[in-house]
Each structure stands twice: as C-alpha cells, then as structure tokens.
Amino acid sequence: MDTGPDPARTRIALVGCVALLGVTAALVGTVVPAWAYPIINTTVAVALIAMALAAAATPVAIGLTLGRRTVIATAIGLISVAAVLAAAGWAREAEISRWMV
C-alpha cells in the first residue's frame, strides 16, 4: 500500500531547495555579471523542478501541465521577459552613447 512520498526524502529535497536558493541569491547579488542572470535563473528553475520530482512530487502537483492555459501563460511570460531584457539593453546602449558624445 502506497502511503505517499517518503518524509525523509521530502525533507532532504526541501533543504536542498533552500540551500540552492540561498547560494543563488548570494552569487547573483555579489559575483555573477548582469548578463548571466537569465542563464542562472533558468538553471536554478530546472534544478528546483528536478528536486521536486526527485522528492516524489507529481508534475501536476508542481504545476507542470500541458494545457492551453499553461502554453498561453508561458508564452506571455517569455515575451514579457524578452521585452524587459530588450528594453534594459536599449536603455544601456542609450546611456553609453550619451556619454560617448
């Protein structure tokens, strides 16, 4: 009879997630250059999903479903992030060119 996820496994995954988020926050705040933020954040998101799945969470329990709403929300999120990054790059280029004149 299956009684659900193993509590010890869940605790280990939770400690791992908290440690990963703590290390990431420290690195992003001090060491990592600005251009690496999207890469670091994507890598951390994939690691957190892997940890959740390793702790016996189901894909539905962590929100990994493939429905119309999910696809639309993902598209909106990706477009929003791309727009913000493009605007930040444009603003930086405008700032640099202003000082070069």
C-alpha positions as semicolon CSV with decimal commas, in nm:
position;residue;x (nm);y (nm);z (nm)
1;M;0,000;0,000;0,000
2;D;0,141;0,338;-0,104
3;T;0,127;0,594;0,176
4;G;0,262;0,887;-0,026
5;P;0,604;1,043;-0,057
6;D;0,874;0,949;0,189
7;P;0,900;1,226;0,454
8;A;1,279;1,193;0,476
9;R;1,311;1,234;0,100
10;T;1,084;1,537;0,110
11;R;1,289;1,698;0,390
12;I;1,614;1,640;0,202
13;A;1,467;1,797;-0,112
14;L;1,336;2,093;0,089
15;V;1,677;2,152;0,249
16;G;1,838;2,124;-0,095
17;C;1,596;2,378;-0,242
18;V;1,654;2,627;0,038
19;A;2,032;2,584;0,010
20;L;2,021;2,626;-0,369
21;L;1,813;2,941;-0,341
22;G;2,043;3,083;-0,072
23;V;2,358;3,019;-0,272
24;T;2,197;3,157;-0,587
25;A;2,084;3,475;-0,410
26;A;2,433;3,530;-0,270
27;L;2,602;3,471;-0,606
28;V;2,361;3,681;-0,808
29;G;2,388;3,965;-0,559
30;T;2,767;3,971;-0,548
31;V;2,956;3,770;-0,808
32;V;2,755;3,698;-1,122
33;P;2,756;3,960;-1,400
34;A;2,421;4,103;-1,510
35;W;2,424;3,925;-1,848
36;A;2,424;3,586;-1,673
37;Y;2,104;3,640;-1,471
38;P;1,869;3,474;-1,723
39;I;2,104;3,177;-1,759
40;I;2,146;3,136;-1,382
41;N;1,773;3,173;-1,315
42;T;1,680;2,921;-1,585
43;T;1,933;2,673;-1,449
44;V;1,802;2,717;-1,095
45;A;1,442;2,671;-1,210
46;V;1,533;2,344;-1,384
47;A;1,721;2,228;-1,073
48;L;1,425;2,309;-0,847
49;I;1,189;2,116;-1,073
50;A;1,429;1,819;-1,073
51;M;1,450;1,830;-0,693
52;A;1,071;1,838;-0,661
53;L;1,034;1,542;-0,895
54;A;1,309;1,354;-0,709
55;A;1,113;1,411;-0,386
56;A;0,819;1,223;-0,544
57;A;0,610;1,529;-0,631
58;T;0,390;1,472;-0,932
59;P;0,417;1,701;-1,233
60;V;0,059;1,817;-1,174
61;A;0,137;1,896;-0,808
62;I;0,416;2,136;-0,909
63;G;0,221;2,289;-1,197
64;L;0,381;2,110;-1,492
65;T;0,076;2,052;-1,703
66;L;0,048;2,097;-2,077
67;G;-0,283;2,263;-2,140
68;R;-0,393;2,564;-2,338
69;R;-0,373;2,796;-2,036
70;T;-0,023;2,678;-1,949
71;V;0,104;2,733;-2,302
72;I;-0,051;3,081;-2,316
73;A;0,084;3,177;-1,973
74;T;0,431;3,050;-2,070
75;A;0,423;3,247;-2,395
76;I;0,317;3,564;-2,213
77;G;0,593;3,514;-1,957
78;L;0,862;3,456;-2,218
79;I;0,752;3,755;-2,424
80;S;0,745;3,976;-2,112
81;V;1,094;3,870;-2,005
82;A;1,228;3,921;-2,358
83;A;1,071;4,268;-2,372
84;V;1,220;4,370;-2,037
85;L;1,565;4,241;-2,132
86;A;1,545;4,417;-2,469
87;A;1,438;4,742;-2,302
88;A;1,719;4,714;-2,050
89;G;1,970;4,658;-2,330
90;W;1,830;4,951;-2,525
91;A;1,844;5,177;-2,220
92;R;2,203;5,074;-2,153
93;E;2,303;5,142;-2,513
94;A;2,135;5,483;-2,497
95;E;2,322;5,562;-2,173
96;I;2,656;5,456;-2,321
97;S;2,604;5,652;-2,643
98;R;2,500;5,960;-2,446
99;W;2,832;5,961;-2,260
100;M;3,036;5,898;-2,574
101;V;2,916;6,213;-2,749
